[in-house]
Amino acid sequence: MHNNRIQTDPSQAGFALLLRAADPRRPLGVTTRRDEMEIKVNLELSSEDIKELSRILGCGEDELSVTLSPYAAAAVEELVTMFLGQKVFTRGTDIREWRLYLLIKHAFSSRIPDEQEVCKLFQTTTSGSRALLRAVMSKYQYLLKDGIERTLQELLNRVEVADDGDELMVAIHNLNLVEELNRVLAELDSSLPPVEKKRGSVSTYRLRRSSYLKLCERFGITSKIDGANNE
């Protein structure tokens, strides 16, 4: 079987990983002076593997090296934190949760991924991916706080206003984000109507006007309802 080599040398249209090594004496996540370390990796894959990997990651075969780079950075950080004794796990569940956190940090730029994206990467069922996301969002909630907020802001920016302006619709492919929106609503005003799935739809959710306006105010989003910002 013919093998193809993915070169990580930038001069050969590959990728180079720039790893920021934190001071091991400080807790993970604490800002301190950082040094950069460049690591170059050569990875040999068959033509079939390259095609399948490109499909999973949603990129062209000629873009695979660049697309794979942040995933490689997550993998290296996982090993480095283990070597340094910063993150040493004995349970497979803990390892998977830490791995997903690192993928969110590097490959998704702190955006909380959809359930199907996690399914593709971890070879899990939808319910398994949902449970994994829930565990990570809970266990690493403080490290992911900004990322969760940005993800919710992106969701609110995608809503579509119904003709009567009283309901808004948005596609959400991560049930944990629906729960997070409802948690925020409960904190703002427990009498507000929750975000609910549209009847007969797979992943379309509806927001009532009052809840939407409160969420816009909470996340600093400009309302799409005409005249609402002047109310």
N, C-alpha and C positions, 0 to 999 in steps of 0.2 A: 504493500500500500504506500502510495506516495505521501510524504510528509512535507508540510510547509513550516517554515520557521518564522515566527513573529519576532522581529528584531526590536529591541528596546533602545537602540542607539538612535537619537534624534536625527542624525545625518542620513539614516536609512528609513525615514518616514515611520519610525517607531515611537516609543515613548520612554521618558525617563521619570523615575519617581523621585520627588523631592520630599523627603521625610523630615519632619521637624522633631528633633529629639528634645524632650522636656527634661528638666532637672529631676532625676529620680528621687531626690530628697523631698520634693514637694508633692502634695496629693494630685492625683490626676484631675485635670480641669482647671488648676490654678495657674494663672498667667505668670510667666517668668521669662527670663531671657532664653531664647531658643537658638539652636544651631541647625543648619541645614545639612542633610546628608543625601547625596545623590546615589541611587542604586540602579544599576542597569541589569536587566534580566532578558535572557533568550528563552523563548518557549516554543517547543516544537509541537505542532498539531497537524492532524491529517486534514485533507480537504473537506471531508465530511464533518469533522469536528469544528472547523472554522465556519462552515456554513450553518451548523446548528447553533453554535455559540453566538454568531451574528444575529440569528433569529431570536434567540433568548434575550439578548441585550438590545434588540431593536435598532441595529445599525447595519451599514453596508460592510461587506467583507474588507474593503479597503480602509474602513474607518475603525476596524476592530482593535488595533493597537492603542489608538488614542482613547477609545471608549473603555477599554479594559483597564487603563491606567489607574483610575481612582479605586477600582475594585482590588487591584493589586496593592495599593497603598493601605487599604483596610486590612488585607490579609497580613501584610508585614507588620502593621501596628499591633495586630492581635498576637503575633509571635513575640514581638519585642516586649510588650507588657507582661507576657508570661515569663520570658527570660529574666526580666528585671524583678519578678515577684510582685508586680503591681496588680496583676489580675491572674490568679491561679485558681482554676475551678476544678471540682471533682465530679460535678453533675453535668451530663450532656446538655440538659436544658439550660443551665447557666451559660454554657459555652455558646449555644445557639443564640441566646438573648444578647450576649455581648457582641457576637459576630454581627447580628442585625443592627445593633446600635452603631457599630463602626461603619457598616455599609450605609446607614442613614447619614452619618457624619461625612463620609468621603464621597460615595457614589451618588447620593441623592442631595448633596449640598444642604443637609439638615432638613430637607422636606420629608414629611411622613409619607411613605409609599402606599400605593393601593394594595389591596389584598392579592390581586392577581399578579402584581409585580413580585411580591414575596413568594407566591406559589412557584413562579418560574425559577427564582433563584435558589429556593430551599427544597424544591420538589415536594411540596406539601399540598394538602387539600385546602380548600377555601376556609373551612372551619379551623384547620390547624394554623393557617397563616393569620387568621383573625385573632386566635388565642396568643400566638407569638407576638403580634403587634401590640395587643393589650398588655402583655407582660412587660414588654420593652418600654412602652409609653408610661407605665406605672413605675417600674424599677429605676429608669433613668429620666424621670420626669423633670428633674431640675437641670440636667445637662441638655435635655431636649426642649426646654421651655420656649426658647426663641423660635426653634424650628416648628413646634406645634402651632404657635401663634401665627407664623408666616403661612403655614399650610391652611389654617382656618381663614386667614385673610384672602388667600387665593380662591378658596371655595366661595366666599361671599362675593368676590369680584366676578364670579362666573354665573351668578343667579340670573334667571330670566323672569321678568315681571309679567304676570297674567294680565289679560285685557282690563279686568276691573281694578287692577292695582292693589287688590286685597290679599292676593297670594303670590308667592314667588316660588319658582322651581329651580332645582339644581341637581346635577348628577353627582352622587357621592359613592365611591367604590371602596369605602373603608368604613365599616360600621362603627369602629372606634372613634372616628371623627364625628359621626352623628352624636354619639354619646358625649363626646367632649363639648360639642355645641350646646347640647341640652344641659350639661353640667354648668356651663357658663350662664345660660339663661336662668337656671335655678338660683344661682348666686346673685344675679342681677335683680330678679323679681320672680318669686316662686309661682305667681299667678299667671305668668306668660305661657302661651301655648307652646308645646314642644315642637321640634323638628320631626316630621313624620313622613314615612314612605308614602308616595302617591299610590293610591289603590290601583292594582293591575299592572304596576311597573316593577322592573327588576331592581333598579338602582336610582330612580328619580325620587327626590324628596321635596316636600313642600314646606315653606316657611310662611307663617302668617305675618301680616304687615307689622303688627306691634312687636313681634319677636325679632323680625328682620331689622327694624329701625334701632332696637336696643343693641343688637349685635353690631350694627354699623357704628354706632356711637362708641361701643366698647372697644372695637378694633380699629377705629379711626378710618373707616371706609366711607366713601361718598355714596349716599343712597342713590339707587336707580329709580326710585319712585318720584315722579315729578312733584315738585313743591314740598317734598318731605323735609328737606333741609331747612326750610323756612318755618316749619311748624314749631 
